[in-house]
Amino acid sequence: MKKYILSFLAVTVLSVSCNDFEDINNDPFSVDINKAEPEYFLNNSILGAQQDPNIAERVFVLYWKTAARQHLTTGIAGGTYDDSWTSEYWKYISEWLNNANAAIQIANEKKALGQGKPYYDNIIQVSRIWRAYLMSEFSDNFGPQPIQAFQGTNPTFNSEKEVYYFILDELKDAADKMDLNQAAPSNPNAYDMVYGFSWGKWVKYANSMRMRIAMRISEVDPVKAKTEFEAAANSNMFIASSTDNFTVAEKPGWDALTGVMSREWNSQILSATLNNIYIGLGGINTTSQLPAAQHPAVKAADYVGIKYDQQFTTMTNDPSAGYWLDGLPNKIDPRAYKTFYIPGDLTNPIYSLYPTYTNEATTNYGNLTFADNSQITINTVNTWNAYTIGNWGVKGQRNGLRNVIGCMPALGKQYRESKNSRIFFASWESYFLIAEAALKGWATPMNDEAAYNKGIQDSFTYNNVSQFYGQYIASTDYNRDGTSVAYNHTTEPGASHTMQYKDPSTNNLVSVEIKYPVNTIYKNGAFKNDKLTKVITQKYIANMPWLPLESWSDHRRLGLPFFENPAIEAPLVNLPNLNAGNYMTNSIKNFPQRLRYPSTFRNTDQTGYDKAVQLLGAEDAVLTPLWWAKH
């Protein structure tokens, strides 16, 4: 069998003579079919997919979080690509899939040999559900993949449509075949790190995943999407509360359970995308969120900051570009201060000292250099700023704030210290999916407004800000993107709003019209505050930081929420469509669409690679849209 992404390792192992097997400390992965147990392979697949630090940094952080604009890094968001990272991911996800496949194969073979156990059928169904997730992860990243890889032959690739149809069929059939009354395995070594062999919770996950995948294809295949979604959502068996969330506990160390965001050198600074969503959204005053000692730093609602046009790019459609806020926003989504720490707020329990090998996190000042080479030192304590990605040219060389971690809000330490639980699916996503489906006129178990508000409520509960929920969902305040929270408040904000900035040469306040960005890849820029924009905006916030792949997928599918174009003070080689004449206009050509297949695949199986690219329908490139994202 070729060295191939989805070659079925388990079949190869099980077909070897029993004489080749040796008991090595009773390792279940080193014994023959008589001793192997399917749940061991299932557990190993789930464990591996938690992503050890080697692959988590490359994929979860530098690919997914960057593409989803969850932090300040240009990387793949600027069209760049690292073949070695992708080759590693290819190797890892192949192993996860092989182990899921092995669980199914071993259970079936042991049953055929008369060695079956009562719970094997349920292990098969759980393995199918989990494999469906892994297949979705693969195709959401690359596109076409082989469906029949698990049958022990060197498979041919299938189209994305075939893959997602297969995933939907698997989720339905596996959920239908689960025996909810079956006792858990009596094997003392059996372990289910997600649900502890609570079969009903696996069924709920299967139905929520079915809702997710149905919605994934809804823009290109609405009839199939509607049928699948309605059946799953109206089953009354989906993830509807936090107790059913698909989570896996992280732990410190260097293994698969080590936190996916734990590498010290990945600063994970607040992105401009998130900041423009957060500021003003929900109408909650900063003074009601922070201690009195920080209240003097809170600025007026109509104040945008100091204009430093020699050090901050303006060649982007980021509505905050060119200004530095010398304080804290007047109003902000209450989840912002729970997710990112304020520079210099050292007593805050979420303040992270990463990286611990430098003093950057506590260096809360930096220099700005002017064209005449004069400099000023800026104190960043109790300030709140986020910078546009891209190429800042000479302005970037003059800006000593965006290169110092302690000068910008960064991800809280609760997500950095491997003491949390990684979320693969949460109840809020179920509700935002239902809200979107109801907006489409599909039959759903609750109406769109109720589902939308419930999704927000569950996210607020997770972030410990439930006290603001009532005020928040009634708010008609616009954020920097021109979106409000109140579901039935769909009045568009107008082209611009009047604010004031400080002229650093005179310290005088000057009025300026700040334009709301026009999201030209969503309904040709006609809407900033319609109901779907609200739903996806809230889903995006709720999924921060655990579900960046899903946030990236929503943006590829819909163009929502608004992502600003990368700055173009100097050309971005890997985003050739973006230039000095069109940076105010969004285009799907300005945003990454997928991962390229790794060279290891192309070099070892040219025929398979050629078939995959043929099915992709365009060149194997980061900017080639996937089947379901061609809006």
Stockholm file with secondary structure:
# STOCKHOLM 1.0

chainA/1-631         MKKYILSFLAVTVLSVSCNDFEDINNDPFSVDINKAEPEYFLNNSILGAQQDPNIAERVFVLYWKTAARQHLTTGIAGGTYDDSWTSEYWKYISEWLNNANAAIQIANEKKALGQGKPYYDNIIQVSRIWRAYLMSEFSDNFGPQPIQAFQGTNPTFNSEKEVYYFILDELKDAADKMDLNQAAPSNPNAYDMVYGFSWGKWVKYANSMRMRIAMRISEVDPVKAKTEFEAAANSNMFIASSTDNFTVAEKPGWDALTGVMSREWNSQILSATLNNIYIGLGGINTTSQLPAAQHPAVKAADYVGIKYDQQFTTMTNDPSAGYWLDGLPNKIDPRAYKTFYIPGDLTNPIYSLYPTYTNEATTNYGNLTFADNSQITINTVNTWNAYTIGNWGVKGQRNGLRNVIGCMPALGKQYRESKNSRIFFASWESYFLIAEAALKGWATPMNDEAAYNKGIQDSFTYNNVSQFYGQYIASTDYNRDGTSVAYNHTTEPGASHTMQYKDPSTNNLVSVEIKYPVNTIYKNGAFKNDKLTKVITQKYIANMPWLPLESWSDHRRLGLPFFENPAIEAPLVNLPNLNAGNYMTNSIKNFPQRLRYPSTFRNTDQTGYDKAVQLLGAEDAVLTPLWWAKH
#=GR chainA/1-631 SS CCCCTTCCHHHHHHTSCGGGCCCSTTCGGGSCTTTCCHHHHHHHHHHHTTCCHHHIIIIIIIIIIHHTTCSSCCGGGGTCCCHHHHHHHHHHHHHHHHHHHHHHHHHHHHHHTTCCCTTHHHHHHHHHHHHHHHHHHHHHHTCCBCGGGGGSSCCCCBCHHHHHHHHHHHHHHHHHHCCTTCCCCCCTTCCCTTTTTCHHHHHHHHHHHHHHHHHHTTTTCHHHHHHHHHHHHTTSCSCCSGGGCEEEECCSSSSTTSCTTCCTTCCCBCBHHHHHHHBTTTCCBGGGTSCGGGGGGBCCTTEEEEECTTTSCCSSCCTTTTEECSSBCSBBCTTHHHHEECTTCTTSTTCCCCSTTSSGGGCCEEEEECTTSCEEEEECTTCCCCBCCEECHHHHHHBCSTTCGGGSCEECGGGTSSCSEEEEECHHHHHHHHHHHHHTTCCCSSCHHHHHHHHHHHHHHHTTCGGGHHHHHTCCCCCTTSCCSSTTCCCCCCSEEEEEEECTTTCCEEEEEEECCCCTTSGGGTCSSSHHHHHHHHHHHHTTTTCHHHHHHHHHHHCCSCCCCCEESSCCTTCTTCCTTTTTSCCGGGSCCCCCCCHHHHHHCHHHHHHHHHHHTSCSCTTCCCGGGCC
#=GC SS_cons         CCCCTTCCHHHHHHTSCGGGCCCSTTCGGGSCTTTCCHHHHHHHHHHHTTCCHHHIIIIIIIIIIHHTTCSSCCGGGGTCCCHHHHHHHHHHHHHHHHHHHHHHHHHHHHHHTTCCCTTHHHHHHHHHHHHHHHHHHHHHHTCCBCGGGGGSSCCCCBCHHHHHHHHHHHHHHHHHHCCTTCCCCCCTTCCCTTTTTCHHHHHHHHHHHHHHHHHHTTTTCHHHHHHHHHHHHTTSCSCCSGGGCEEEECCSSSSTTSCTTCCTTCCCBCBHHHHHHHBTTTCCBGGGTSCGGGGGGBCCTTEEEEECTTTSCCSSCCTTTTEECSSBCSBBCTTHHHHEECTTCTTSTTCCCCSTTSSGGGCCEEEEECTTSCEEEEECTTCCCCBCCEECHHHHHHBCSTTCGGGSCEECGGGTSSCSEEEEECHHHHHHHHHHHHHTTCCCSSCHHHHHHHHHHHHHHHTTCGGGHHHHHTCCCCCTTSCCSSTTCCCCCCSEEEEEEECTTTCCEEEEEEECCCCTTSGGGTCSSSHHHHHHHHHHHHTTTTCHHHHHHHHHHHCCSCCCCCEESSCCTTCTTCCTTTTTSCCGGGSCCCCCCCHHHHHHCHHHHHHHHHHHTSCSCTTCCCGGGCC
//
